[in-house]
Amino acid sequence: MKHSLLITRNVVGVIGNVISVFLFASPMPTFIEIYKKKSVEEYKGDPYLATTMNCMLWVFYAMPFVHPKSLVVISTNAIGFAFQIFYLLIFIIYADKHGRLKVLRWIAVEIGFMAIVATITMLCFHTTQKRTFFVGILCVIFCLGMYVSPLTIMGKVIKSKSVKYMPFWLSVGNFANGVIWTTYAFLPLDQWILIPNGVGVISGAAQLILYTCYYKNTSMEIENEKKPNQVQMSFHDNLPA
C-alpha cells in the first residue's frame, strides 16, 4: 500500500511538473506582445515578482538539508525561476522609469530577504523537521502571494468590464497548477503544499469566471479599437496621389 502510494505521488508530481512548466510559460504571449509594442502598457509586474520569490523559497524548501526527498519540487521551481527572470528582464527593458525602478527595488528586496531566510534556517534550526516547519510557513505565505497577486488586475477587470490586460493562459495555468499540487499534497498529506495550492484553485477559478463574464465585452472593445484604424487607412487610400 505504501509503495503504491509513493508511485502515485511520483506520477502526480511528474504531471505537476508538466503543468507547472505550462503555468510558467503561459505569460509568453503577453511578453511577445510587449516586445512587439516596445511597451508594458497597463500590464503589472506584480505576478512575476511574486512568482520569483515563491520559486526561490520552494527550491530552498526542497533542498535535502531542509526537506529531504523533494527533488520534483526543486526541478519545477528552478524552471519557474528561470522563466520569471526572463519576464522581469523584458519588463525592465520596456517599462517606464517608475515601473522599472519599482521592479528593480523589489528584486533587491527579494534577494536580501532570501539571504536572511537561508542564514536563519541554517544557524537557528538544526534538524530537517524544524527547518521544514520554518521554511514551510514562509512558502505558504509567498505561494499565497503568487496566487493572490492577480487580484490587483482582477479589480481593474471588474471596474473596466474588460479582461484585456488579464492574461488568459496565466489564469488557466494558475487553476490547473493549483489542482494538481493540491492532489499531490494528499499523497501523503503535506500541509505546506496543500494550503497555498488549495487557495490557488479558488483564485484560478475566480479569474476564469471573470473571463467568462467579461470576454465578450473585451472582444467588442478590441473590434472598436480596430475600426478607427481601418477608417483612417481607407481615407488615406482614397486620397489623390
N, C-alpha and C positions, 0 to 999 in steps of 0.2 A: 504493500500500500504506500509506504513512504517513498519507495523507489519510483513508482508510477507518478506520484505527486511531484517529485523532483523533475521527472521527464516532462510532465505537463507544464511545470513552471518554466523550464528552459525553452519549450516550444513557444509559450506565450511571450517570453522575454525576447525571443528572436522576432516574432511578429511585432512586438512593441518597438524593437529596433527599427524595423522597416517603416512602421507608421510614424515614428519619431523623426526619421530622416525626411519623410514626406512633409511632416509639420515644419521642420527647419527649412526645407526647400520651398515651401508654399509661398513665401513672400517674393520669390524671384521675379514673377511677372510685374509686381509693383516696382521693384528696383530697376527692371529693364525700362519701364515707363519713365521712371525718374531720370535714368541715364539719357533717354531719348530727348526728354524735355529740358534736361540740364537744371532741374529744379525739383525740390521735395514738395512744393505746393503746400497743401494742408495736411500732409501725412505727418504722423507723430513718431518720434524716435523711442517713446516710452516702452512699447512692447519688446523692442530689440535690446534695450538696456536691461530690462527686467529678465529677459531670457538669458542674456550673457551672465548675469550674476547667478541665476538659477543653475546654469550648466556648470559654472566653476565650483559651486558648492556641492553639486551631486557627484562630480568627478572626485572631489576630496572625500566625500562621504563613503564612496565605494572603494577607496584605497584599502589594501589589506590590513594596514595598521589602524584603520578606523572601523570599517565594517567588512570583514572578510567574505569571500565567495560572492562578490557582486560585480564580476567582470562585465556582464551585459550592461550594467548601469554606467560603467566607465566609458565603454565604447560608444554608447548612444549619446552621452552628453559631451564627449570630446568632439564628435562630429558636429553636434549642435553649436558648440563654442566656436568652431571654425566658421560655420555659416554666419553666426552673429557678428563676428569680427569683420567679415566681408561686407555685410549690410551696413554696419556702422561706418565703415570707411567710405562707402558710397554716400551715406547720409551726410558725413562731414564735408565731403567734397562739394555737394550740391545744395547744402542748407545755407540760409543767410547767416550773417555774423552771429546773431543772437542764438539761433538754433545750433550752430557749430560749437560755440562756447559752452552751451548747456550740455551737449553730448560729451565733449572733452572733459568737462568738470565732473560729470557723473562717472565716466570711465576711470578717472583718477581716484574718485571716492571708492569705487568698487574694488580696484586693485589694492588700495590701502586697507579696506575692510577685510578682504580675503587674507591678506598677510597677518592681520591681527587675529583672525579666526584660527589660522594654522598655528600661530605661536601659542595661543591659549590652549588649544586642543592638545598639542604635544607636551607642553610644560605642566599643565594643570591636571590632566586626566591620564591615568597610567594603565587603564585597561580598555580593550575594544568596546566593552559594554558601555562604559561611561562616555567614551568618545562618540560612540554611535548615538547615544542619547543627546549629547550636547549639539553635535553637528546635525542630527536628525531634526531637532527643533528648528534650527536655522533654515534647513532645507524646506521644511513645511512652510515657514513664513515667506521665503522668497519664491517658492513654487506657486504659492497663492498669489504673490505679486505678479508672476508671469501670466497666470490665468486671468487675473482681475484687471491687469493693465489695459486690455482693450475697452474697459468700461469708460475710459477717458474719451474714446472716439464714439462709443455707443450713445453717450449723452448727446453728442453732436448729431448723430444719426436721427435720434428722436426729435430734436429741435428742428432740423432741416428736412426731415422726412426723406432723406436720401442716403444711400449706402455707398456713394461714390468713393469716399475715402476710407472705407472699411474693407480691407482685402478679404474676399470671399474664401479663398483657399486656406488662408490662415485660420479662419473660423472653423472650417471643416477639419483642418488638421488638429486644432485645439480639442475639438469634440472627440474625434477618433482616438487621439493620444490619451485623453482622459479615460476613455472607456477601457482601452487595452491595459493601461497601467493600473487601473483600479482592479481589474481582473487579476493581474499579476500579484497585486498586494495581498490577495486572499490565499496565495499558494506558496508557503503558508502565510499567515497574517503578518503584515509589516505595516504598522500604523503610520509610519513616517512617509511611506509611499501612498497609502490609501487616502489619507485626509486631503492633501492638496489635489490629487487627481480626481477624487470624488467631486470637489469643488470645480475642477476643470470640466467635468461632464456637464455640470449645471451652467457654467459660464459659456461653454461652446454651444450648448442647446439654446441659450438666450440669444446669442449672436445669430444663430441660424434662423430663429424665429423672427428677429428683426429683419433679416434678409427677405424672408417670406412676405413680411408686411410692407416693406418699402422698395423692393426691387423694381416693381412696375413704375413707381414714381421716378426712380433713377433712370430707367430706360427712356422715359419721356423727356427727362431733363437733358440727357445726352443728345437725343434727337433734336431738341430745340436749340442746343448749342451748335449743332452742325448746320442748321438751316440758314442762319445769317451768313456763314462762310460760303454756303452754296449759292445764295443770292448774290453775294459780293463777287464771286467768281463768274457767275453768269453775266453780271453787269459789266465787268471788265472785258469779258469775251465779246460783248456786243459793241464795245467802243470802236470807232473807226481807227484804222492803222495810221 
